[in-house]
């Protein structure tokens, strides 16, 4: 669990900068997300309880993106991955919504999508926060924060 937090901390400092979070950067991320042909959603797995909150927010976000009338996104254009530990991720074997199970992939392959498409990282944490940069969005929070999943309504 500590290793996953360290990896996410490193990625946050490298990819998402110091936090920002201004309306302007959110709008830039939103525009990038809507214009891109693909998007990635990452969820961290720490334990079953925390994962249920993170996954619930991710599913809500996916539903919002798919049902958005103004900026509809097909499920097959969303890369969904679960960061399982510091060395691997779980990813659907096929397109999201038409998957035949999952496959384990190296963390480097998993995170490659975040360098080429707008990506959203959802993580369970005792601290509620959202960091935004034009290429990536990182949101983390406690059970209440993730069950409300405000980012879903903001982007969907």
N, C-alpha and C positions, 0 to 999 in steps of 0.2 A: 504494500500500500504506500509506503514511504517512497519507494522507487517511482511509482506512477506519479505521485505528487511532484517529485523532483523533475521528471521528464516534462510534465505539463508546465511547471514553473520555468524551466529552461525554454520551452517553446513559446511561452507567453512573453518572456523577455526578448526573445529573438524575433518572433513573428508579429506579436500584437503591440509591441512597444509599451509605453508606460501607462496605458489605460485610456487616455483620451475620454471617449464616451460622449463627446459633444453631439448635439443634434446634427451638426454639419457632417461629422464623420459617420454617423448612423445613416444619414441620407446617402452618402457616397457608397457605403456598404450595400444598402438596399438597392440602389441603382445598379451596382455591379452584380448583385445576386439576380435581379430580374433580367439583366441583359445577357448573362452568361448562359451558354448552352448546357452546362452541367453545374451541379453544386454538391458539396459534401457535408454530411452531418456526422460528427463524431460524438460518441458517448463513452465515458470512462466507466469501467467496472471495478469497484472497490470491494463490494460485498453485495449480497442479494438485496438487502434493504435499500441501500443507497442507489443501487442500479435501478430499482423499480421506480424511483422518483425521476432519475435522469432519463430513463427510457420513456417514461410516460410523457415527459416534456418533449422529447424528440418525436414521438409518435404524433403528439398534438401539432407540433411544428410541421411535420410532413403532411398531415391532413390539411393544414391551413394553406400550405404551398400548392397542393394539388387542387384544392377547391377555390383558390383565388381566381375570380373571374377576370380581373384586369391583368394579372400577371400569372396565368396558369402555367404550372410546371408538371410535366408528365412524370410519374413515379420512376420510370426507367432512366430519367435524367438526374436522379438523386443517388449519390454514392453514400451509403449508410454503413458506418463501421463502428465496432465496439473495441475500444482500447482495453485489452485484457490484462496486459502487464507491460513491463518496460521493453519487451522484445517482440511481442506479437499482438495482432488484432484479429477479430472475427469479422468476416464480411460475408454478405449473401453470395451464394454460388451463382446466382443469375441476377437478372434485373430486379429491383425492389418491387415487391408485389407479385412477382412471378418466380420467386426463388425456390429452389429445391434443396434447402438446407444452407449450411454455412461452411466456410473454409477458413483455415488459419493462414494468415499471411504475415510476413515480417513487418515489424513496425516501420521500417524505412519505406516499404511499398505502400503501407497503409497511409502514412503521412504525405506521400508524394502528391496526392490529390490536393492537399491544402496549399501546395505551391503553384498549382495550375488552375484552380477553380475557387470561387468564393466558398469558404468553409465556416461551419458553425460547430463549436466545441461546447458540449454540455457536460458539466461536472457537478457532483454532489459535494458540498462544502459547508462548513459552519459559517462562512462569510458570504453574504450575498454581494455579487459584483458582476459587472459586464464591462468588458474591454472591447473596443471596436477599432478596427483599422480597415482601410478600404478592401483588403483582401480577405480578412478573417474576422470572426466575431467569437468571443469567448465568454460564456456565461456560466456562473456557478452559484450555487445557493443551497440553502437548507430545504427541508421537506416542503414547507409552506411555499417558499419562493419557487421551487421547481414544479409544485403541483399547480400553482397559478400560471406558470409558464407565460409570462407577459410577452416574451419575445415572439411567441407564436402569433399573438394577435397583432403585434407591431409589424411583423413581416408577412403575415398571411392575408 
